[in-house]
Amino acid sequence: MQPASTPTETISQNWAGLTPGQHVTVAEPTGHRYPATIDMITEDHNVVWVHTTPTLQRKAFDRREGIIITPV
C-alpha cells in the first residue's frame, strides 16, 4: 500500500501593484527566469501579459500558475 499523495501547493501572487510599462523579472515554476515588461493586466489583477526581453515574445500568465513576477 502506498501513502496518500499530498496536493502540490500552488503559489498565488498578488499582482495589484504591477502597471503597464513596468520592468520586471519573471520566474517560472521550472526555474527559468528572464526580464520582461508588463504589457497589460486585468482589472481584477488575475492575468498579466508581458513582453519578454530581448525576444519581445508576448506571454500571458494567470496568478495561480506559480509564476513569480518581481519589479526591478
CYANA upper distance limits for C-alpha pairs under 8 A (distance plus 0.5 A):
 10 THR  CA     64 ARG  CA      7.13
 10 THR  CA     65 GLU  CA      7.67
 10 THR  CA     66 GLY  CA      6.41
 11 ILE  CA     64 ARG  CA      6.80
 11 ILE  CA     65 GLU  CA      7.61
 11 ILE  CA     66 GLY  CA      5.05
 11 ILE  CA     67 ILE  CA      7.97
 12 SER  CA     63 ARG  CA      6.03
 12 SER  CA     64 ARG  CA      5.31
 12 SER  CA     65 GLU  CA      7.78
 12 SER  CA     66 GLY  CA      6.60
 12 SER  CA     67 ILE  CA      8.44
 13 GLN  CA     63 ARG  CA      6.19
 13 GLN  CA     64 ARG  CA      7.77
 13 GLN  CA     66 GLY  CA      8.17
 13 GLN  CA     67 ILE  CA      8.19
 13 GLN  CA     68 ILE  CA      7.33
 14 ASN  CA     45 HIS  CA      7.89
 14 ASN  CA     46 ASN  CA      8.49
 14 ASN  CA     63 ARG  CA      7.81
 15 TRP  CA     45 HIS  CA      6.09
 15 TRP  CA     46 ASN  CA      7.70
 15 TRP  CA     63 ARG  CA      8.01
 15 TRP  CA     69 ILE  CA      8.43
 16 ALA  CA     44 ASP  CA      8.46
 16 ALA  CA     45 HIS  CA      5.99
 18 LEU  CA     22 GLN  CA      7.48
 18 LEU  CA     38 ILE  CA      7.98
 18 LEU  CA     41 ILE  CA      8.28
 18 LEU  CA     71 PRO  CA      8.29
 19 THR  CA     38 ILE  CA      7.05
 19 THR  CA     40 MET  CA      8.06
 19 THR  CA     41 ILE  CA      7.82
 20 PRO  CA     37 THR  CA      8.04
 20 PRO  CA     38 ILE  CA      5.31
 20 PRO  CA     39 ASP  CA      5.51
 20 PRO  CA     40 MET  CA      5.99
 20 PRO  CA     41 ILE  CA      7.72
 21 GLY  CA     37 THR  CA      6.29
 21 GLY  CA     38 ILE  CA      5.75
 21 GLY  CA     39 ASP  CA      6.65
 22 GLN  CA     37 THR  CA      6.03
 22 GLN  CA     38 ILE  CA      5.85
 22 GLN  CA     71 PRO  CA      7.71
 23 HIS  CA     35 PRO  CA      7.88
 23 HIS  CA     36 ALA  CA      6.47
 23 HIS  CA     37 THR  CA      5.03
 23 HIS  CA     38 ILE  CA      7.05
 23 HIS  CA     71 PRO  CA      6.59
 23 HIS  CA     72 VAL  CA      6.41
 24 VAL  CA     35 PRO  CA      6.38
 24 VAL  CA     36 ALA  CA      5.87
 24 VAL  CA     37 THR  CA      6.35
 24 VAL  CA     38 ILE  CA      7.69
 24 VAL  CA     69 ILE  CA      6.85
 24 VAL  CA     70 THR  CA      5.81
 24 VAL  CA     71 PRO  CA      4.72
 24 VAL  CA     72 VAL  CA      5.61
 25 THR  CA     33 ARG  CA      7.32
 25 THR  CA     34 TYR  CA      6.14
 25 THR  CA     35 PRO  CA      4.99
 25 THR  CA     36 ALA  CA      6.45
 25 THR  CA     69 ILE  CA      6.21
 25 THR  CA     70 THR  CA      5.67
 25 THR  CA     71 PRO  CA      6.87
 25 THR  CA     72 VAL  CA      7.14
 26 VAL  CA     33 ARG  CA      5.98
 26 VAL  CA     34 TYR  CA      5.94
 26 VAL  CA     35 PRO  CA      6.68
 26 VAL  CA     36 ALA  CA      7.23
 26 VAL  CA     67 ILE  CA      7.47
 26 VAL  CA     68 ILE  CA      6.36
 26 VAL  CA     69 ILE  CA      5.18
 26 VAL  CA     70 THR  CA      7.08
 27 ALA  CA     31 GLY  CA      6.86
 27 ALA  CA     32 HIS  CA      6.33
 27 ALA  CA     33 ARG  CA      4.86
 27 ALA  CA     34 TYR  CA      7.30
 27 ALA  CA     67 ILE  CA      6.32
 27 ALA  CA     68 ILE  CA      5.53
 27 ALA  CA     69 ILE  CA      6.90
 28 GLU  CA     32 HIS  CA      5.86
 28 GLU  CA     33 ARG  CA      6.84
 28 GLU  CA     66 GLY  CA      7.42
 28 GLU  CA     67 ILE  CA      5.39
 28 GLU  CA     68 ILE  CA      7.08
 29 PRO  CA     66 GLY  CA      6.38
 29 PRO  CA     67 ILE  CA      6.69
 34 TYR  CA     52 THR  CA      7.73
 34 TYR  CA     53 THR  CA      7.75
 35 PRO  CA     52 THR  CA      6.68
 35 PRO  CA     53 THR  CA      5.93
 36 ALA  CA     50 VAL  CA      6.59
 36 ALA  CA     51 HIS  CA      5.94
 36 ALA  CA     52 THR  CA      4.70
 36 ALA  CA     53 THR  CA      5.57
 37 THR  CA     50 VAL  CA      5.92
 37 THR  CA     51 HIS  CA      5.77
 37 THR  CA     52 THR  CA      7.01
 37 THR  CA     53 THR  CA      7.95
 38 ILE  CA     48 VAL  CA      7.78
 38 ILE  CA     49 TRP  CA      6.68
 38 ILE  CA     50 VAL  CA      4.99
 38 ILE  CA     51 HIS  CA      7.03
 39 ASP  CA     48 VAL  CA      8.06
 39 ASP  CA     49 TRP  CA      5.81
 39 ASP  CA     50 VAL  CA      5.41
 39 ASP  CA     51 HIS  CA      6.80
 40 MET  CA     48 VAL  CA      6.31
 40 MET  CA     49 TRP  CA      5.61
 40 MET  CA     50 VAL  CA      7.54
 41 ILE  CA     45 HIS  CA      6.46
 41 ILE  CA     46 ASN  CA      8.14
 41 ILE  CA     47 VAL  CA      6.32
 41 ILE  CA     48 VAL  CA      4.83
 41 ILE  CA     49 TRP  CA      6.74
 42 THR  CA     46 ASN  CA      6.84
 42 THR  CA     47 VAL  CA      6.09
 42 THR  CA     48 VAL  CA      7.06
 45 HIS  CA     63 ARG  CA      8.50
 46 ASN  CA     62 ASP  CA      6.20
 46 ASN  CA     63 ARG  CA      5.78
 46 ASN  CA     64 ARG  CA      8.48
 47 VAL  CA     60 ALA  CA      7.30
 47 VAL  CA     61 PHE  CA      6.03
 47 VAL  CA     62 ASP  CA      5.00
 47 VAL  CA     63 ARG  CA      6.62
 48 VAL  CA     60 ALA  CA      6.12
 48 VAL  CA     61 PHE  CA      5.94
 48 VAL  CA     62 ASP  CA      7.20
 48 VAL  CA     63 ARG  CA      8.34
 49 TRP  CA     58 ARG  CA      7.18
 49 TRP  CA     59 LYS  CA      5.95
 49 TRP  CA     60 ALA  CA      4.75
 49 TRP  CA     61 PHE  CA      6.91
 50 VAL  CA     57 GLN  CA      8.46
 50 VAL  CA     58 ARG  CA      6.08
 50 VAL  CA     59 LYS  CA      5.90
 50 VAL  CA     60 ALA  CA      6.99
 51 HIS  CA     56 LEU  CA      5.45
 51 HIS  CA     57 GLN  CA      5.87
 51 HIS  CA     58 ARG  CA      5.05
 51 HIS  CA     59 LYS  CA      7.02
 52 THR  CA     56 LEU  CA      5.22
 52 THR  CA     57 GLN  CA      5.76
 52 THR  CA     58 ARG  CA      7.00
 52 THR  CA     59 LYS  CA      8.08
 53 THR  CA     57 GLN  CA      8.28
 61 PHE  CA     65 GLU  CA      7.43
 61 PHE  CA     67 ILE  CA      7.77
 62 ASP  CA     67 ILE  CA      8.46
 63 ARG  CA     67 ILE  CA      7.20
